[in-house]
Amino acid sequence: MKARLLAAMGAALVLGACGDDATPRFERITTPEALSAHSAEFERGIEQITDGVWIAIGYGLANSVLIEGDDGVIVIDTMETMEEGREVARAFAERTDKPLRAIVYTHNHTDHVFGAQAFVDVLGVQGVPVEIIGHADTEKLVNRIVSEYRPIITARSFRMFGTALDDAAFVNNGIGPRLGIDAESRFGFVAPTRTVAERTTLEIAGVRMEIAHAPGETDDQLYVWLPDRRVLAPGDNLYKTFPNLYTIRGTPYRSLKDWAASLDAMRALGAEHVAPSHTRPLHGADEIARVLTAYRDAIRYVYDQTVRWMNAGLTPDEIVERVQLPPHLASEPYLQPFYGTVEWSVRAVFAGNLGWFDRNPSRLRPLAPRAEAERMARLAGGRDALKGALDTAAADGDHQWVLELSDHVLRLDPDDAAARAARVAALTALGEAAANPNARHYYLMSAAELRDGLRLAPINSGSDAMIAQLPMAVVMDALATNLRAEDVLDVEQRVALRFPDTGDAWTLWLRRGVLEPVPALLDERDLLVEVDSLAWKKMLGGQVNPALAIAKDMTFVEGGRVAFARFLKHFEPVRAAPEPAPLAAVD
């Protein structure tokens, strides 16, 4: 079996590393009782669901499911790291000594796929092939995050998951105890050997399985149905919180209509046991039908009512005021806002279907942030008056207004100590009052970044073997997104790269602010460089200093080192995660 272990240029998909040595401290911080009580969902252990089916809960952000067959076992989802995967696999090995025959990924998210190699290592047996099953788009979606969107998704994920918070500030992640990634983590995604586009029926180790495409939290979501044991593994389309119809770390649009339709398909199965990828299992056909129906109805209610008010011409801010779950759904235990929220979902439906423009013509060409701040200061009677309004809001405990006013004050003067302190206090107060852990963490992490200078840097844990197997096309596409276009609007240049170890060649065609990576050696070129493909990827990922790579790893067939170094300066260097607004002084 050929395993593709993806870790883009220094573990691109990795969450959680902090540039500061000290963990941010939040003294005397409080926590909503409901959020504390929710931690019971993640009591650690291996729980038997029914004969021959077990679920691992609390070992990481997600669960993993073990299915025992006649002459082997099947695993659904594989945790977020090799360390977690190894621990769960060893616990599974205590239930049965049968060899691993297959792994099923329910979808592409880190916490479901990056421990796969550990399961192969622990439960696999020499000579017994292991089939890796996923949706046809799963590998492509993994590559999307490990390439172009790595810096911003990583930074936002750090904040949402509260990766640097101390035990006083951190309670749980809503769908799991805590994201189990740190500077020592290792990753082992194994690419699917069999893909599912819509639906397939398989028999592996004597276990009949139906695997169906069920778009919801992701477009590549699958559910697994065991008809003989009446067990449904719904992936992330059902867990014991209001669904994450939009995630504040950032995501493509999640279709609420598709998600509800996927739940309808699962309702029709008549399951007697549910083995979710987050939170605890569910038993009893009647209870499962009730929960699936309530979940489906909540999603459709938010979608239908949002579209109703969109068609009435309302803006997202106006719709949020009107769309709230009816009492019978708002009180449902499976719909408490420990992960997603109705408000965020409303905004996602609007943006996902109509785009960014909210129909208000004042937003067609809004003022730049600094220009707006300057006008707000004049409207208030000057900068001192604007700061006075901020002081008053802080004294009144009007935390949201403090955030909005400090946006303007700090845009004009990022070093204003009083405004920074007021913003930190407001962020902290909003964080400790939030029962939704994603909101809580985003507030508190932003406070720590502003108060303590906390900086979040990607973990550099990609092994050479992992980086070597990252597709070169993904690397080149990511390079194009790092071009400093404003510096090269009058530059035309062709830089050719030949990789002797793979036999491949590329030409980086720079045309007045645009980089086109061409997977061929063009005849007309300004430079020709020979370099090992791994050395090239490691240099772009920041694992090797460019000056050292140029001196040590590259042969200049046409052109020289100075010209090539000058070319590389047209691209953004690898850096820590972006600072939170409004300190990032980019208008």
C-alpha positions as CSV (number, residue, x, y, z in Angstrom):
1,M,0.0,0.0,0.0
2,K,1.3,3.4,-0.9
3,A,0.8,6.0,1.8
4,R,0.7,9.6,1.1
5,L,1.5,11.5,4.3
6,L,0.7,15.2,3.8
7,A,2.3,17.9,5.8
8,A,2.6,21.0,3.7
9,M,5.9,22.8,4.2
10,G,6.2,22.5,8.0
11,A,2.9,20.9,9.0
12,A,0.6,23.3,7.3
13,L,-2.6,22.0,8.7
14,V,-1.3,21.8,12.3
15,L,-3.2,23.8,15.0
16,G,-1.7,25.1,18.2
17,A,1.7,26.5,18.8
18,C,2.5,29.7,20.6
19,G,5.4,32.0,19.9
20,D,5.6,33.0,23.5
21,D,7.1,30.8,26.2
22,A,4.5,31.6,28.8
23,T,0.9,30.4,28.7
24,P,-1.5,33.3,29.0
25,R,-3.0,33.5,32.5
26,F,-6.6,34.5,33.3
27,E,-7.0,35.0,37.0
28,R,-10.4,34.7,38.7
29,I,-12.1,34.0,35.4
30,T,-15.6,32.5,35.5
31,T,-17.3,29.9,33.3
32,P,-20.9,29.4,32.5
33,E,-22.2,26.4,34.4
34,A,-23.7,24.9,31.3
35,L,-20.3,24.8,29.6
36,S,-18.7,23.2,32.6
37,A,-21.4,20.5,32.7
38,H,-21.0,19.8,29.0
39,S,-17.5,18.4,29.8
40,A,-19.3,15.2,30.9
41,E,-19.8,14.4,27.2
42,F,-16.1,13.7,26.9
43,E,-15.4,11.4,29.8
44,R,-12.4,9.4,28.5
45,G,-12.7,5.7,27.7
46,I,-13.6,2.9,25.3
47,E,-17.4,2.3,25.3
48,Q,-19.1,-0.7,23.7
49,I,-22.0,0.3,21.5
50,T,-23.2,-3.1,20.6
51,D,-21.7,-6.5,19.8
52,G,-18.4,-6.0,18.0
53,V,-18.6,-2.2,17.9
54,W,-16.7,0.1,20.2
55,I,-16.1,3.8,20.3
56,A,-13.1,5.7,21.8
57,I,-14.2,9.0,23.5
58,G,-12.1,11.7,25.1
59,Y,-8.7,10.8,23.7
60,G,-8.7,13.8,21.4
61,L,-11.1,16.3,19.8
62,A,-12.9,13.5,17.8
63,N,-14.0,9.9,18.4
64,S,-12.8,6.8,16.7
65,V,-14.9,3.7,16.1
66,L,-13.8,0.0,16.0
67,I,-15.9,-2.6,14.2
68,E,-14.9,-6.3,14.6
69,G,-15.5,-8.6,11.7
70,D,-14.9,-12.3,11.1
71,D,-11.2,-12.1,10.3
72,G,-10.3,-8.4,10.8
73,V,-11.4,-5.0,12.1
74,I,-12.5,-1.8,10.5
75,V,-11.8,1.7,12.0
76,I,-13.9,4.8,11.3
77,D,-11.9,8.0,11.8
78,T,-8.4,8.1,13.2
79,M,-7.8,11.1,15.6
80,E,-5.7,14.2,14.9
81,T,-2.2,13.0,15.6
82,M,0.0,9.9,15.5
83,E,0.3,10.0,19.3
84,E,-3.5,10.0,19.8
85,G,-4.0,7.4,17.1
86,R,-1.4,5.1,18.7
87,E,-3.0,5.4,22.1
88,V,-6.5,4.6,20.8
89,A,-5.2,1.8,18.5
90,R,-3.6,0.1,21.5
91,A,-6.8,0.4,23.5
92,F,-8.7,-1.1,20.6
93,A,-6.1,-4.0,20.5
94,E,-7.1,-4.9,24.0
95,R,-10.7,-5.7,22.7
96,T,-9.6,-7.9,19.8
97,D,-6.4,-9.2,18.2
98,K,-7.8,-9.3,14.7
99,P,-5.8,-7.4,12.1
100,L,-6.8,-4.1,10.6
101,R,-8.5,-4.5,7.3
102,A,-9.9,-1.0,6.5
103,I,-10.0,2.6,7.6
104,V,-13.0,4.8,6.7
105,Y,-12.6,8.6,6.8
106,T,-16.0,10.3,7.4
107,H,-14.4,13.6,6.0
108,N,-11.2,15.5,5.6
109,H,-10.9,17.4,8.9
110,T,-7.6,17.1,10.8
111,D,-9.1,15.4,13.8
112,H,-10.4,12.6,11.7
113,V,-7.5,11.7,9.4
114,F,-4.1,12.6,10.8
115,G,-3.6,9.6,13.1
116,A,-4.3,7.0,10.4
117,Q,-0.7,5.8,10.0
118,A,-0.6,4.9,13.7
119,F,-3.6,2.6,13.4
120,V,-1.9,0.9,10.4
121,D,1.3,0.6,12.5
122,V,-0.4,-0.8,15.6
123,L,-3.3,-2.9,14.3
124,G,-2.0,-3.8,10.8
125,V,-0.3,-7.2,10.1
126,Q,2.3,-7.8,7.6
127,G,0.8,-9.3,4.4
128,V,-2.7,-8.2,5.2
129,P,-3.6,-5.2,3.0
130,V,-5.4,-2.2,4.6
131,E,-7.9,-0.4,2.5
132,I,-8.3,3.3,3.1
133,I,-11.8,4.6,2.2
134,G,-12.8,8.2,1.8
135,H,-14.9,10.4,-0.4
136,A,-13.6,11.2,-3.9
137,D,-12.8,14.8,-2.8
138,T,-11.2,14.1,0.6
139,E,-7.6,14.3,-0.4
140,K,-8.2,17.4,-2.5
141,L,-9.8,19.1,0.4
142,V,-6.9,18.2,2.7
143,N,-4.6,19.8,0.1
144,R,-6.6,23.0,0.0
145,I,-5.9,23.7,3.7
146,V,-2.3,22.6,3.6
147,S,-1.4,25.0,0.8
148,E,-2.9,28.4,0.0
149,Y,-5.0,29.0,3.1
150,R,-2.5,27.7,5.7
151,P,-1.6,31.0,7.5
152,I,-5.0,32.4,8.0
153,I,-6.9,29.2,8.7
154,T,-4.2,28.2,11.2
155,A,-4.3,31.6,13.0
156,R,-8.1,31.6,13.2
157,S,-8.1,28.0,14.3
158,F,-5.6,28.7,17.1
159,R,-8.0,31.3,18.5
160,M,-11.2,29.3,18.0
161,F,-9.8,26.2,19.7
162,G,-8.1,28.2,22.5
163,T,-4.8,26.3,22.0
164,A,-2.7,28.5,24.2
165,L,-5.2,29.1,27.1
166,D,-4.5,28.0,30.6
167,D,-6.7,25.6,32.5
168,A,-8.7,28.4,34.2
169,A,-9.7,29.8,30.9
170,F,-10.1,26.6,28.9
171,V,-13.0,24.2,29.7
172,N,-13.7,22.1,26.6
173,N,-14.0,22.5,22.8
174,G,-17.7,21.9,22.6
175,I,-17.3,18.8,20.5
176,G,-14.4,17.3,22.3
177,P,-12.2,17.7,25.4
178,R,-9.4,19.6,23.7
179,L,-7.6,19.7,20.4
180,G,-4.6,17.4,21.2
181,I,-1.9,19.0,19.1
182,D,1.3,20.5,20.5
183,A,4.9,21.1,19.3
184,E,5.8,17.4,19.6
185,S,2.8,16.1,17.6
186,R,3.4,14.0,14.5
187,F,1.0,13.4,11.7
188,G,0.1,10.5,9.5
189,F,-2.6,11.0,6.9
190,V,-2.8,8.1,4.6
191,A,-4.4,8.8,1.2
192,P,-7.6,6.9,0.3
193,T,-7.0,3.7,-1.8
194,R,-10.8,3.5,-2.6
195,T,-13.0,6.5,-3.0
196,V,-16.8,6.9,-2.8
197,A,-18.5,9.4,-5.0
198,E,-22.2,8.9,-3.9
199,R,-22.9,5.4,-2.4
200,T,-21.3,2.0,-2.2
201,T,-22.0,-1.3,-0.5
202,L,-19.1,-3.3,0.8
203,E,-18.3,-6.4,2.7
204,I,-15.0,-6.3,4.6
205,A,-14.0,-9.0,7.1
206,G,-17.6,-10.3,6.8
207,V,-19.0,-6.9,7.8
208,R,-21.7,-5.5,5.5
209,M,-21.4,-1.8,5.2
210,E,-23.2,0.9,3.3
211,I,-21.1,4.1,2.8
212,A,-23.0,7.1,1.5
213,H,-22.1,10.6,0.5
214,A,-23.9,12.9,3.0
215,P,-22.8,16.5,2.5
216,G,-23.2,18.6,5.6
217,E,-20.4,19.9,7.8
218,T,-18.2,19.3,4.8
219,D,-18.9,18.6,1.2
220,D,-17.0,15.3,1.4
221,Q,-18.9,14.0,4.4
222,L,-19.8,10.3,4.4
223,Y,-21.9,8.2,6.8
224,V,-21.4,4.5,7.5
225,W,-24.4,2.2,8.0
226,L,-24.1,-1.3,9.4
227,P,-27.4,-2.9,8.5
228,D,-26.9,-6.2,10.4
229,R,-26.0,-4.4,13.6
230,R,-28.3,-1.4,13.1
231,V,-25.4,1.0,13.8
232,L,-25.1,4.4,12.1
233,A,-21.8,6.4,12.1
234,P,-23.0,9.9,10.9
235,G,-19.6,11.5,10.9
236,D,-19.9,15.2,11.9
237,N,-23.5,15.6,10.7
238,L,-24.7,14.9,14.2
239,Y,-23.2,15.7,17.6
240,K,-24.7,16.9,20.9
241,T,-24.5,20.6,20.2
242,F,-26.1,23.0,17.8
243,P,-24.4,22.2,14.5
244,N,-21.5,24.2,13.2
245,L,-23.4,25.4,10.2
246,Y,-20.7,28.0,10.0
247,T,-17.3,27.9,11.7
248,I,-15.6,31.1,12.8
249,R,-12.2,29.7,11.8
250,G,-13.3,30.0,8.2
251,T,-14.8,27.6,5.7
252,P,-16.5,27.4,2.3
253,Y,-20.3,27.6,2.5
254,R,-21.9,24.6,4.2
255,S,-25.2,24.0,2.5
256,L,-28.0,23.8,5.1
257,K,-30.3,22.3,2.6
258,D,-27.8,19.5,1.8
259,W,-27.2,18.9,5.5
260,A,-30.9,18.6,6.3
261,A,-31.3,16.2,3.3
262,S,-28.4,14.1,4.6
263,L,-30.2,13.8,8.0
264,D,-33.4,12.8,6.2
265,A,-31.5,10.0,4.5
266,M,-30.2,8.8,7.9
267,R,-33.6,9.1,9.5
268,A,-34.9,6.6,6.9
269,L,-32.4,3.9,8.0
270,G,-34.1,3.1,11.3
271,A,-30.9,3.0,13.3
272,E,-30.9,1.5,16.8
273,H,-27.4,2.8,17.7
274,V,-25.5,6.0,16.6
275,A,-21.7,6.2,16.9
276,P,-21.0,9.9,16.3
277,S,-17.6,11.3,15.5
278,H,-18.0,13.7,18.5
279,T,-19.8,13.4,21.8
280,R,-21.3,10.2,23.2
281,P,-23.3,7.5,21.4
282,L,-27.0,7.4,21.2
283,H,-29.3,4.3,21.6
284,G,-32.9,3.3,20.9
285,A,-34.7,3.7,17.6
286,D,-37.3,6.0,18.9
287,E,-34.8,8.4,20.6
288,I,-32.6,8.4,17.6
289,A,-35.5,9.2,15.3
290,R,-36.5,12.0,17.6
291,V,-33.0,13.5,17.8
292,L,-32.4,13.3,14.0
293,T,-35.7,14.9,13.3
294,A,-35.1,17.8,15.8
295,Y,-31.6,18.3,14.3
296,R,-33.0,18.3,10.8
297,D,-35.8,20.7,11.8
298,A,-33.5,23.2,13.5
299,I,-31.3,23.3,10.4
300,R,-34.2,23.8,8.0
301,Y,-35.9,26.3,10.3
302,V,-32.7,28.5,10.3
303,Y,-32.4,28.1,6.5
304,D,-36.1,28.7,5.6
305,Q,-36.6,31.6,7.9
306,T,-33.4,33.3,6.8
307,V,-34.3,33.0,3.2
308,R,-37.8,34.3,4.0
309,W,-36.3,37.5,5.4
310,M,-33.7,37.7,2.7
311,N,-36.5,37.8,0.2
312,A,-38.2,40.5,2.2
313,G,-35.1,42.6,1.6
314,L,-33.6,42.5,5.1
315,T,-29.8,42.7,5.8
316,P,-28.0,40.0,7.8
317,D,-27.9,42.2,10.9
318,E,-31.7,42.7,10.6
319,I,-32.3,39.0,10.0
320,V,-30.3,37.9,13.0
321,E,-32.7,39.9,15.2
322,R,-35.7,37.9,13.9
323,V,-34.5,34.3,13.5
324,Q,-34.4,32.4,16.7
325,L,-35.2,28.7,17.3
326,P,-38.8,28.0,18.4
327,P,-39.0,27.0,22.1
328,H,-39.3,23.2,21.5
329,L,-36.1,23.3,19.5
330,A,-34.2,25.8,21.6
331,S,-34.7,23.5,24.7
332,E,-33.5,20.4,22.9
333,P,-30.3,19.0,24.5
334,Y,-28.8,18.3,21.1
335,L,-29.3,21.9,20.0
336,Q,-27.5,23.8,22.7
337,P,-25.0,26.3,21.3
338,F,-21.8,24.6,22.4
339,Y,-20.3,24.7,18.9
340,G,-22.4,26.5,16.3
341,T,-24.9,29.3,16.9
342,V,-28.1,30.4,15.1
343,E,-26.7,33.9,14.6
344,W,-23.5,32.7,12.8
345,S,-25.7,30.3,10.7
346,V,-28.0,33.1,9.6
347,R,-25.1,35.2,8.4
348,A,-23.6,32.2,6.6
349,V,-26.9,31.5,4.7
350,F,-27.0,35.1,3.6
351,A,-23.3,35.2,2.4
352,G,-23.4,31.7,1.0
353,N,-26.3,32.5,-1.2
354,L,-26.1,36.2,-1.9
355,G,-22.5,37.0,-1.3
356,W,-20.9,39.8,0.8
357,F,-23.2,42.7,-0.4
358,D,-26.1,43.2,2.1
359,R,-28.2,45.4,-0.3
360,N,-27.3,48.7,1.6
361,P,-25.7,51.0,-1.0
362,S,-23.5,52.6,1.7
363,R,-21.6,49.3,1.7
364,L,-20.8,49.2,-2.0
365,R,-17.6,51.3,-1.6
366,P,-17.2,51.8,2.2
367,L,-14.5,54.0,3.6
368,A,-11.2,52.4,4.4
369,P,-10.9,51.5,8.1
370,R,-8.5,54.3,9.0
371,A,-10.5,56.9,7.1
372,E,-13.7,55.7,8.9
373,A,-11.8,56.0,12.2
374,E,-10.7,59.5,11.4
375,R,-14.3,60.6,10.6
376,M,-15.6,58.9,13.7
377,A,-13.1,60.9,15.8
378,R,-14.2,64.1,14.2
379,L,-17.9,63.2,14.7
380,A,-17.2,62.6,18.4
381,G,-15.5,66.0,18.7
382,G,-11.9,64.9,18.2
383,R,-9.7,61.9,19.2
384,D,-9.8,62.9,22.9
385,A,-13.6,62.8,22.8
386,L,-13.6,59.5,21.1
387,K,-11.3,58.1,23.8
388,G,-13.6,59.6,26.4
389,A,-16.5,57.7,24.9
390,L,-14.4,54.6,25.1
391,D,-13.6,55.3,28.8
392,T,-17.3,55.8,29.5
393,A,-18.3,52.5,27.8
394,A,-15.6,50.7,29.8
395,A,-16.8,52.2,33.1
396,D,-20.4,51.2,32.2
397,G,-19.4,47.6,31.4
398,D,-20.7,48.0,27.8
399,H,-18.3,45.5,26.5
400,Q,-19.4,45.2,22.8
401,W,-19.4,49.0,22.5
402,V,-15.9,49.0,23.9
403,L,-14.8,46.7,21.2
404,E,-16.4,48.8,18.5
405,L,-15.0,52.1,19.8
406,S,-11.6,50.6,20.4
407,D,-11.5,49.5,16.7
408,H,-11.4,53.1,15.8
409,V,-9.2,54.4,18.6
410,L,-6.6,51.7,18.0
411,R,-6.8,52.1,14.2
412,L,-5.6,55.7,14.8
413,D,-3.1,54.9,17.5
414,P,-2.2,51.2,17.9
415,D,0.0,52.0,20.9
416,D,-2.7,53.7,23.0
417,A,-2.2,51.9,26.3
418,A,-5.6,52.8,27.8
419,A,-7.5,51.7,24.8
420,R,-5.6,48.5,24.6
421,A,-6.3,47.8,28.3
422,A,-10.0,48.6,27.8
423,R,-10.2,46.3,24.8
424,V,-8.5,43.5,26.7
425,A,-10.9,43.9,29.6
426,A,-13.9,43.8,27.3
427,L,-12.6,40.7,25.4
428,T,-12.0,38.9,28.7
429,A,-15.5,39.8,30.0
430,L,-17.2,38.7,26.8
431,G,-15.1,35.5,26.8
432,E,-15.9,34.4,30.4
433,A,-19.6,35.0,29.8
434,A,-19.8,33.0,26.6
435,A,-21.2,29.5,26.9
436,N,-20.2,28.8,23.3
437,P,-16.5,27.7,23.6
438,N,-15.6,28.8,20.1
439,A,-16.7,32.4,20.9
440,R,-15.1,32.1,24.4
441,H,-11.8,31.1,23.0
442,Y,-11.7,33.6,20.2
443,Y,-12.3,36.4,22.7
444,L,-9.8,35.2,25.3
445,M,-7.1,34.3,22.7
446,S,-7.5,37.7,21.2
447,A,-7.2,39.3,24.6
448,A,-3.9,37.3,25.2
449,E,-2.5,38.4,21.9
450,L,-3.2,42.0,22.7
451,R,-2.3,41.9,26.4
452,D,0.7,39.6,26.4
453,G,2.1,39.9,22.9
454,L,1.2,36.2,22.3
455,R,2.1,35.1,18.8
456,L,1.0,31.9,17.2
457,A,3.4,30.2,14.9
458,P,2.9,27.0,12.8
459,I,4.4,23.9,14.3
460,N,7.4,22.7,12.3
461,S,6.9,19.0,12.6
462,G,6.7,17.7,9.1
463,S,9.1,14.9,8.4
464,D,11.1,14.7,5.2
465,A,9.1,11.7,4.1
466,M,5.9,13.6,4.6
467,I,7.0,16.8,2.9
468,A,8.5,14.9,0.0
469,Q,5.1,13.4,-1.0
470,L,3.3,16.7,-1.1
471,P,2.3,17.3,-4.7
472,M,4.6,19.9,-6.4
473,A,1.5,21.5,-8.0
474,V,0.2,22.3,-4.6
475,V,3.5,23.9,-3.6
476,M,3.7,26.0,-6.7
477,D,0.1,27.2,-6.4
478,A,0.8,28.3,-2.8
479,L,3.9,30.1,-4.0
480,A,1.8,32.1,-6.4
481,T,-0.4,33.3,-3.6
482,N,2.6,34.7,-1.7
483,L,3.7,37.0,-4.5
484,R,4.2,40.7,-3.5
485,A,2.4,41.9,-6.6
486,E,2.7,45.6,-5.9
487,D,6.5,45.3,-6.1
488,V,6.6,43.6,-9.5
489,L,4.0,45.4,-11.6
490,D,6.6,46.2,-14.2
491,V,8.6,42.9,-14.0
492,E,8.6,40.1,-16.5
493,Q,10.8,37.1,-15.8
494,R,10.9,33.4,-16.4
495,V,12.7,31.3,-13.7
496,A,13.0,27.6,-14.6
497,L,13.5,24.8,-12.0
498,R,14.6,21.3,-12.8
499,F,14.3,18.6,-10.1
500,P,16.7,15.8,-10.9
501,D,15.4,13.5,-8.1
502,T,11.9,13.4,-9.7
503,G,12.7,14.2,-13.3
504,D,10.1,17.1,-13.2
505,A,10.6,20.6,-14.4
506,W,8.7,23.8,-13.8
507,T,8.9,27.4,-15.0
508,L,7.8,30.2,-12.8
509,W,6.6,32.8,-15.3
510,L,6.3,36.2,-13.6
511,R,4.2,38.6,-15.7
512,R,3.7,42.1,-14.2
513,G,2.2,41.2,-10.9
514,V,1.0,37.7,-11.7
515,L,2.9,34.4,-11.3
516,E,2.0,31.5,-13.6
517,P,3.6,28.2,-12.5
518,V,4.0,26.2,-15.7
519,P,4.8,22.4,-15.3
520,A,7.3,22.4,-18.1
521,L,10.7,23.8,-19.0
522,L,10.0,26.7,-21.3
523,D,12.5,27.5,-24.0
524,E,12.7,31.2,-23.3
525,R,13.9,31.8,-19.7
526,D,16.1,34.1,-17.6
527,L,17.3,31.5,-15.1
528,L,17.6,27.7,-14.8
529,V,18.2,26.2,-11.4
530,E,18.6,22.6,-10.5
531,V,17.5,21.6,-7.0
532,D,16.3,18.5,-5.1
533,S,12.5,18.7,-4.8
534,L,12.6,18.1,-1.0
535,A,15.1,20.9,-0.6
536,W,12.9,23.3,-2.6
537,K,9.8,22.4,-0.5
538,K,11.6,22.8,2.8
539,M,13.0,26.2,1.8
540,L,9.6,27.5,0.8
541,G,8.1,26.1,4.0
542,G,10.7,27.9,6.2
543,Q,12.5,24.8,7.4
544,V,15.7,25.8,5.5
545,N,17.0,29.4,5.3
546,P,16.8,30.6,1.6
547,A,20.4,31.9,1.7
548,L,21.6,28.5,2.9
549,A,19.5,26.7,0.3
550,I,20.9,28.8,-2.5
551,A,24.5,28.3,-1.4
552,K,24.2,24.6,-0.6
553,D,21.4,22.9,-2.4
554,M,21.1,24.7,-5.8
555,T,23.0,24.5,-9.0
556,F,22.7,27.4,-11.4
557,V,22.8,26.2,-14.9
558,E,21.7,29.5,-16.4
559,G,22.0,32.8,-14.5
560,G,23.4,33.3,-11.0
561,R,22.7,33.2,-7.3
562,V,22.2,36.9,-6.9
563,A,19.6,37.1,-9.6
564,F,17.7,34.1,-8.1
565,A,17.9,35.6,-4.6
566,R,16.5,38.8,-5.9
567,F,13.6,36.8,-7.5
568,L,12.8,35.1,-4.2
569,K,12.5,38.5,-2.5
570,H,9.3,39.1,-4.5
571,F,7.5,36.6,-2.2
572,E,6.3,36.8,1.3
573,P,8.4,34.9,3.8
574,V,7.0,32.2,6.2
575,R,5.9,34.0,9.3
576,A,3.9,33.7,12.5
577,A,0.1,33.9,12.4
578,P,-1.4,37.2,11.5
579,E,-2.1,39.7,14.4
580,P,-5.7,40.2,15.3
581,A,-7.5,43.4,14.0
582,P,-7.2,46.2,14.6
583,L,-3.5,46.0,15.3
584,A,-2.6,44.6,11.9
585,A,-2.4,48.2,10.6
586,V,-3.4,47.1,7.1
587,D,-6.0,49.4,5.5
